[in-house]
Amino acid sequence: MSLPPKRTYTFDSFVLDVQEQILLREGQQVPITPKVFETLLLLVEHQGSIVTKETILHTLWPNVFVEESNITFNITKLRKALGDTQRPSLYIETISKRGYRFKPVVHEVLANDVSRVESGVEVDLDGAPANPQQAMVTRRIGLTVSIVAALLLLGIAALAGWRFNRH
């Protein structure tokens, strides 16, 4: 049984991880509620298009009566989470009496692509950094850890041999 491909969306310094239902900014998790996450996902999936209030209500609260103020509340929380407090808004455009539009360019990244973004670092499918400089740094760190471990084991062996020969 194979797992579905990992879906993420990227825009500016943000990564929206659909399976984990988390929002990352520069690799750090941004705390948002599940409904605010769903609101952002809906807007991101329709990037550049108007998402009507009716669509938001029917998608986020199917078969439940809720007032439009719930949408406004979620959009306000979402703008705060994105740091979108400027006028005009950088991320979410309000379309008067109709709905909302997500403004930035969004890139969808699937795990079966050549690389994906993990915690703000682009990596190959095997988890190795896609950037050659990052790969070199990763190899150097691994080599350094190996050398330190070998020296530590050698020191322990020498100490054990010295104690054994002393008696």
ZADO-1210 file (C-alpha; in nm, 4 decimals, padded with zeros to 6 digits):
<atoms>
<atom x="00.0000" y="00.0000" z="00.0000" code="MET" pos="1"/>
<atom x="00.1500" y="00.3298" z="-00.1023" code="SER" pos="2"/>
<atom x="00.0958" y="00.6562" z="00.0753" code="LEU" pos="3"/>
<atom x="-00.0516" y="00.9496" z="-00.1167" code="PRO" pos="4"/>
<atom x="00.2102" y="01.1993" z="-00.2344" code="PRO" pos="5"/>
<atom x="00.2949" y="01.4639" z="00.0237" code="LYS" pos="6"/>
<atom x="00.1250" y="01.7885" z="-00.0827" code="ARG" pos="7"/>
<atom x="00.2587" y="02.1239" z="00.0219" code="THR" pos="8"/>
<atom x="00.1998" y="02.4738" z="-00.1038" code="TYR" pos="9"/>
<atom x="00.4633" y="02.7456" z="-00.0869" code="THR" pos="10"/>
<atom x="00.4245" y="03.1223" z="-00.1080" code="PHE" pos="11"/>
<atom x="00.6673" y="03.3909" z="00.0053" code="ASP" pos="12"/>
<atom x="00.8429" y="03.2472" z="00.3139" code="SER" pos="13"/>
<atom x="00.5511" y="03.0145" z="00.3995" code="PHE" pos="14"/>
<atom x="00.4999" y="02.6403" z="00.3543" code="VAL" pos="15"/>
<atom x="00.1504" y="02.4984" z="00.3922" code="LEU" pos="16"/>
<atom x="00.1699" y="02.1231" z="00.4653" code="ASP" pos="17"/>
<atom x="-00.1664" y="01.9681" z="00.3766" code="VAL" pos="18"/>
<atom x="-00.1175" y="01.6225" z="00.5343" code="GLN" pos="19"/>
<atom x="00.0282" y="01.7527" z="00.8618" code="GLU" pos="20"/>
<atom x="-00.2153" y="02.0470" z="00.8585" code="GLN" pos="21"/>
<atom x="00.0526" y="02.2939" z="00.9620" code="ILE" pos="22"/>
<atom x="00.1717" y="02.6309" z="00.8393" code="LEU" pos="23"/>
<atom x="00.5447" y="02.7035" z="00.8505" code="LEU" pos="24"/>
<atom x="00.7150" y="03.0405" z="00.8155" code="ARG" pos="25"/>
<atom x="01.0889" y="03.0146" z="00.7530" code="GLU" pos="26"/>
<atom x="01.0804" y="02.6648" z="00.9016" code="GLY" pos="27"/>
<atom x="00.8965" y="02.7657" z="01.2210" code="GLN" pos="28"/>
<atom x="00.5416" y="02.6480" z="01.2841" code="GLN" pos="29"/>
<atom x="00.2796" y="02.9229" z="01.2886" code="VAL" pos="30"/>
<atom x="00.0053" y="02.8420" z="01.5427" code="PRO" pos="31"/>
<atom x="-00.3384" y="02.8387" z="01.3786" code="ILE" pos="32"/>
<atom x="-00.6634" y="02.6584" z="01.4555" code="THR" pos="33"/>
<atom x="-00.7934" y="02.3816" z="01.2267" code="PRO" pos="34"/>
<atom x="-01.0704" y="02.6059" z="01.0809" code="LYS" pos="35"/>
<atom x="-00.8218" y="02.8846" z="01.0095" code="VAL" pos="36"/>
<atom x="-00.5984" y="02.6248" z="00.8397" code="PHE" pos="37"/>
<atom x="-00.8939" y="02.5053" z="00.6295" code="GLU" pos="38"/>
<atom x="-00.9738" y="02.8666" z="00.5383" code="THR" pos="39"/>
<atom x="-00.6166" y="02.9252" z="00.4229" code="LEU" pos="40"/>
<atom x="-00.6092" y="02.5971" z="00.2295" code="LEU" pos="41"/>
<atom x="-00.9327" y="02.6861" z="00.0496" code="LEU" pos="42"/>
<atom x="-00.7977" y="03.0294" z="-00.0470" code="LEU" pos="43"/>
<atom x="-00.4593" y="02.8884" z="-00.1534" code="VAL" pos="44"/>
<atom x="-00.6190" y="02.6166" z="-00.3668" code="GLU" pos="45"/>
<atom x="-00.8160" y="02.8889" z="-00.5486" code="HIS" pos="46"/>
<atom x="-00.5247" y="03.1346" z="-00.5619" code="GLN" pos="47"/>
<atom x="-00.5988" y="03.4372" z="-00.7777" code="GLY" pos="48"/>
<atom x="-00.9724" y="03.3611" z="-00.7995" code="SER" pos="49"/>
<atom x="-01.2532" y="03.4999" z="-00.5890" code="ILE" pos="50"/>
<atom x="-01.3731" y="03.2503" z="-00.3281" code="VAL" pos="51"/>
<atom x="-01.7287" y="03.3506" z="-00.2465" code="THR" pos="52"/>
<atom x="-01.8620" y="03.3621" z="00.1054" code="LYS" pos="53"/>
<atom x="-02.1117" y="03.0921" z="00.0080" code="GLU" pos="54"/>
<atom x="-01.8312" y="02.8621" z="-00.1073" code="THR" pos="55"/>
<atom x="-01.6437" y="02.9179" z="00.2178" code="ILE" pos="56"/>
<atom x="-01.9542" y="02.8487" z="00.4271" code="LEU" pos="57"/>
<atom x="-02.0476" y="02.5318" z="00.2347" code="HIS" pos="58"/>
<atom x="-01.6887" y="02.4012" z="00.2348" code="THR" pos="59"/>
<atom x="-01.5913" y="02.4726" z="00.5949" code="LEU" pos="60"/>
<atom x="-01.9299" y="02.4152" z="00.7588" code="TRP" pos="61"/>
<atom x="-02.1217" y="02.1677" z="00.5398" code="PRO" pos="62"/>
<atom x="-02.4801" y="02.0981" z="00.6480" code="ASN" pos="63"/>
<atom x="-02.4459" y="02.3397" z="00.9413" code="VAL" pos="64"/>
<atom x="-02.5967" y="02.6849" z="00.9736" code="PHE" pos="65"/>
<atom x="-02.3359" y="02.9440" z="01.0720" code="VAL" pos="66"/>
<atom x="-02.3293" y="03.3178" z="01.0258" code="GLU" pos="67"/>
<atom x="-02.0979" y="03.5083" z="00.7919" code="GLU" pos="68"/>
<atom x="-01.9256" y="03.6554" z="01.0971" code="SER" pos="69"/>
<atom x="-01.7482" y="03.3183" z="01.1334" code="ASN" pos="70"/>
<atom x="-01.5780" y="03.3792" z="00.7994" code="ILE" pos="71"/>
<atom x="-01.4741" y="03.7299" z="00.9019" code="THR" pos="72"/>
<atom x="-01.3384" y="03.5937" z="01.2311" code="PHE" pos="73"/>
<atom x="-01.1306" y="03.3268" z="01.0513" code="ASN" pos="74"/>
<atom x="-00.9983" y="03.5752" z="00.7944" code="ILE" pos="75"/>
<atom x="-00.8944" y="03.8135" z="01.0741" code="THR" pos="76"/>
<atom x="-00.7125" y="03.5313" z="01.2582" code="LYS" pos="77"/>
<atom x="-00.5507" y="03.4215" z="00.9325" code="LEU" pos="78"/>
<atom x="-00.4278" y="03.7732" z="00.8523" code="ARG" pos="79"/>
<atom x="-00.2720" y="03.7963" z="01.1988" code="LYS" pos="80"/>
<atom x="-00.1018" y="03.4568" z="01.1566" code="ALA" pos="81"/>
<atom x="00.0410" y="03.5652" z="00.8193" code="LEU" pos="82"/>
<atom x="00.1502" y="03.9033" z="00.9571" code="GLY" pos="83"/>
<atom x="-00.0807" y="04.0627" z="00.7006" code="ASP" pos="84"/>
<atom x="-00.1774" y="04.3795" z="00.8862" code="THR" pos="85"/>
<atom x="-00.0898" y="04.6337" z="00.6159" code="GLN" pos="86"/>
<atom x="-00.3323" y="04.8224" z="00.3972" code="ARG" pos="87"/>
<atom x="-00.3683" y="04.7212" z="00.1230" code="PRO" pos="88"/>
<atom x="-00.3410" y="04.3596" z="00.2297" code="SER" pos="89"/>
<atom x="-00.0426" y="04.1591" z="00.1022" code="LEU" pos="90"/>
<atom x="-00.2075" y="03.8179" z="00.1050" code="TYR" pos="91"/>
<atom x="-00.5869" y="03.8264" z="00.1315" code="ILE" pos="92"/>
<atom x="-00.7897" y="04.0706" z="-00.0727" code="GLU" pos="93"/>
<atom x="-01.1454" y="04.1393" z="00.0424" code="THR" pos="94"/>
<atom x="-01.3928" y="04.1555" z="-00.2462" code="ILE" pos="95"/>
<atom x="-01.6774" y="04.3627" z="-00.1043" code="SER" pos="96"/>
<atom x="-02.0037" y="04.1725" z="-00.0534" code="LYS" pos="97"/>
<atom x="-01.8674" y="03.8727" z="-00.2496" code="ARG" pos="98"/>
<atom x="-01.5738" y="03.7007" z="-00.0839" code="GLY" pos="99"/>
<atom x="-01.1949" y="03.6867" z="-00.0746" code="TYR" pos="100"/>
<atom x="-00.8992" y="03.6353" z="-00.3079" code="ARG" pos="101"/>
<atom x="-00.5552" y="03.4991" z="-00.2198" code="PHE" pos="102"/>
<atom x="-00.3073" y="03.7336" z="-00.3897" code="LYS" pos="103"/>
<atom x="00.0461" y="03.5865" z="-00.3840" code="PRO" pos="104"/>
<atom x="00.1743" y="03.3343" z="-00.6352" code="VAL" pos="105"/>
<atom x="00.1434" y="02.9841" z="-00.4899" code="VAL" pos="106"/>
<atom x="00.3526" y="02.6818" z="-00.5884" code="HIS" pos="107"/>
<atom x="00.2238" y="02.3312" z="-00.5236" code="GLU" pos="108"/>
<atom x="00.4969" y="02.0812" z="-00.4368" code="VAL" pos="109"/>
<atom x="00.4373" y="01.7060" z="-00.4451" code="LEU" pos="110"/>
<atom x="00.6686" y="01.4520" z="-00.2797" code="ALA" pos="111"/>
<atom x="00.7124" y="01.2698" z="-00.6098" code="ASN" pos="112"/>
<atom x="00.8682" y="01.5853" z="-00.7569" code="ASP" pos="113"/>
<atom x="01.2487" y="01.5893" z="-00.7814" code="VAL" pos="114"/>
<atom x="01.2647" y="01.7878" z="-00.4588" code="SER" pos="115"/>
<atom x="01.0336" y="01.9282" z="-00.1969" code="ARG" pos="116"/>
<atom x="01.0490" y="02.1750" z="00.0886" code="VAL" pos="117"/>
<atom x="01.0915" y="02.0417" z="00.4424" code="GLU" pos="118"/>
<atom x="01.1063" y="02.2880" z="00.7285" code="SER" pos="119"/>
<atom x="01.2149" y="02.5629" z="00.4939" code="GLY" pos="120"/>
<atom x="01.5005" y="02.3580" z="00.3329" code="VAL" pos="121"/>
<atom x="01.4655" y="02.2105" z="-00.0157" code="GLU" pos="122"/>
<atom x="01.5515" y="01.8396" z="-00.0096" code="VAL" pos="123"/>
<atom x="01.5657" y="01.5457" z="-00.2536" code="ASP" pos="124"/>
<atom x="01.3293" y="01.2535" z="-00.2078" code="LEU" pos="125"/>
<atom x="01.5907" y="01.0611" z="-00.0067" code="ASP" pos="126"/>
<atom x="01.6032" y="01.3510" z="00.2414" code="GLY" pos="127"/>
<atom x="01.9392" y="01.4885" z="00.1252" code="ALA" pos="128"/>
<atom x="01.9610" y="01.8635" z="00.0672" code="PRO" pos="129"/>
<atom x="01.9004" y="01.9547" z="-00.2991" code="ALA" pos="130"/>
<atom x="02.1474" y="02.2437" z="-00.2810" code="ASN" pos="131"/>
<atom x="02.5075" y="02.1212" z="-00.3424" code="PRO" pos="132"/>
<atom x="02.6471" y="02.3526" z="-00.0727" code="GLN" pos="133"/>
<atom x="02.3976" y="02.2177" z="00.1806" code="GLN" pos="134"/>
<atom x="02.4939" y="01.8621" z="00.0795" code="ALA" pos="135"/>
<atom x="02.8640" y="01.9423" z="00.1337" code="MET" pos="136"/>
<atom x="02.7955" y="02.0906" z="00.4780" code="VAL" pos="137"/>
<atom x="02.5853" y="01.7854" z="00.5673" code="THR" pos="138"/>
<atom x="02.8686" y="01.5511" z="00.4622" code="ARG" pos="139"/>
<atom x="03.1244" y="01.7509" z="00.6637" code="ARG" pos="140"/>
<atom x="02.9070" y="01.7375" z="00.9740" code="ILE" pos="141"/>
<atom x="02.8652" y="01.3610" z="00.9296" code="GLY" pos="142"/>
<atom x="03.2406" y="01.3149" z="00.8874" code="LEU" pos="143"/>
<atom x="03.3146" y="01.5265" z="01.1947" code="THR" pos="144"/>
<atom x="03.0689" y="01.3286" z="01.4068" code="VAL" pos="145"/>
<atom x="03.2254" y="01.0013" z="01.2845" code="SER" pos="146"/>
<atom x="03.5781" y="01.1172" z="01.3705" code="ILE" pos="147"/>
<atom x="03.4756" y="01.2349" z="01.7178" code="VAL" pos="148"/>
<atom x="03.2981" y="00.9030" z="01.7841" code="ALA" pos="149"/>
<atom x="03.6054" y="00.7054" z="01.6691" code="ALA" pos="150"/>
<atom x="03.8387" y="00.9107" z="01.8913" code="LEU" pos="151"/>
<atom x="03.6055" y="00.8653" z="02.1862" code="LEU" pos="152"/>
<atom x="03.5990" y="00.4866" z="02.1364" code="LEU" pos="153"/>
<atom x="03.9773" y="00.4820" z="02.0981" code="LEU" pos="154"/>
<atom x="04.0149" y="00.6758" z="02.4237" code="GLY" pos="155"/>
<atom x="03.7824" y="00.4375" z="02.6086" code="ILE" pos="156"/>
<atom x="03.9746" y="00.1374" z="02.4723" code="ALA" pos="157"/>
<atom x="04.3078" y="00.2911" z="02.5776" code="ALA" pos="158"/>
<atom x="04.1762" y="00.3625" z="02.9283" code="LEU" pos="159"/>
<atom x="04.0418" y="00.0069" z="02.9618" code="ALA" pos="160"/>
<atom x="04.3757" y="-00.1376" z="02.8411" code="GLY" pos="161"/>
<atom x="04.5737" y="00.0770" z="03.0851" code="TRP" pos="162"/>
<atom x="04.3522" y="-00.0283" z="03.3796" code="ARG" pos="163"/>
<atom x="04.3718" y="-00.3949" z="03.2765" code="PHE" pos="164"/>
<atom x="04.7554" y="-00.3867" z="03.2516" code="ASN" pos="165"/>
<atom x="04.7894" y="-00.2046" z="03.5851" code="ARG" pos="166"/>
<atom x="04.6432" y="-00.4990" z="03.7738" code="HIS" pos="167"/>
</atoms>
